[in-house]
Amino acid sequence: MPNMKIHVDRSLPEQVHVNVEAMVVPLRMLLCERLAVDINACQLAVLQVYGMADQPAINIELSILPNAGRTREILLALAKEIQHVVAAAATTGVAVRISQLDPATYIAVK
């Protein structure tokens, strides 16, 4: 159930927004492969935001459910891979945060 929100500062050039939006499908495939989930489990969104000048221009938040195979090392490697892919497309600083949700309190209605 990867839920990825990509916050892109509105002040970035239009081409950066286009490049980031073009990365959504490859990012979804990356999540499916690395987290061993079906494509239907993924939810990705690109959001334009008004950020502060001293923050990364692109901030990615990934929420996932815990899994025995999702060790800290694997998730850190995933975060770095996501950061590399998006930074190459956007040519700007990218922050990536991964949170693991509590399965006992997580509720999803689709």
N, C-alpha and C positions, 0 to 999 in steps of 0.2 A: 504494500500500500504506500509506495513512495508518493509523497505530496511535495512537489517542488514549486517554489515561488521565486521568480527571478525579478528582482527589483532593479530597474534601469533608470538612472537619473535622467530627467527630461532635458537637461542641459547638454547632453551628449549629442554629437552630430547624428542626423537622420540615418546615415549609412550604418552607424553602430547599432541603432535600433533594428534595422533590417537584418544585419548580420546575426544579432542575438536571436531574433525571431526565427531565423533560418536554422539555428542550432537546436531548436526544441525537439525535432524528430530524432536527430542523432543522440541527444541527451537522454531521451526516453529509451532508446535502444541500449545505451550504456547502462542506465539504471536497471533495465530488465536483465541484462547479462550479469552485471556485478552483484545484484541483489537476488537473483534467481526468482523473479516475479513475472507474471503474465502481463502483457501490454495493457490489458483491461484494468489492471490494478493501479496503474499510474495516473497521476493528475499533475499536469504541468501548466503554469501560467506565467506570462511575461507581463509585468506591471510597470507602468511609467510612474515615477515618484518624484517628488520635490525633496531632494536630499540636501545635506549640508556640505559645504565645500571641503571640509576636512575629513569626510568619510569616503570609503571606496565608492566609485561611481556605479558599480554593479554589486549587488548583495544578493546572494543565493541562499535560500533557506530550504533545507530538505528535512522533512519529517517522515520517520519510518517506524514500523513496529520492530521490536527486538527479535532477534533470531540467534540461535547458538552459533551460527556461522558468521555472524556480523560482529567480529571482534573489533576492538578499538583500532588495531593496526589496519585491518581491511577497510574500515570506514575512513580512516585518515588517508589512506591511499586513494580511495574513491573521491574524497573531497579535493585532494590535490589534482586528480585527473579531471574532475569537473572544472576546477579553477583554470587549469591549463587550456582546456578546450575552449572555454568561454573567453578567456583573456586573449587567445589567439584570434578569435573572431572579432573581439571588441577593441583590441589594442588599448586597453585601459585596466586599471586595478580592479580586481574581483575578489570579494570576500565570500567564503563558503562556510555555512554553519549546518551541522547535521544534529538533529535532536531525535532521540528515541522516545516514543510515546509509551505510556503505561497501558498495556493491553487490558488490564482489569478495569480501567476507567474509560478507555477509548470507545467511542460509539460512532458508527458511520451508517447513514441511511442514504441509499442511492436510488 
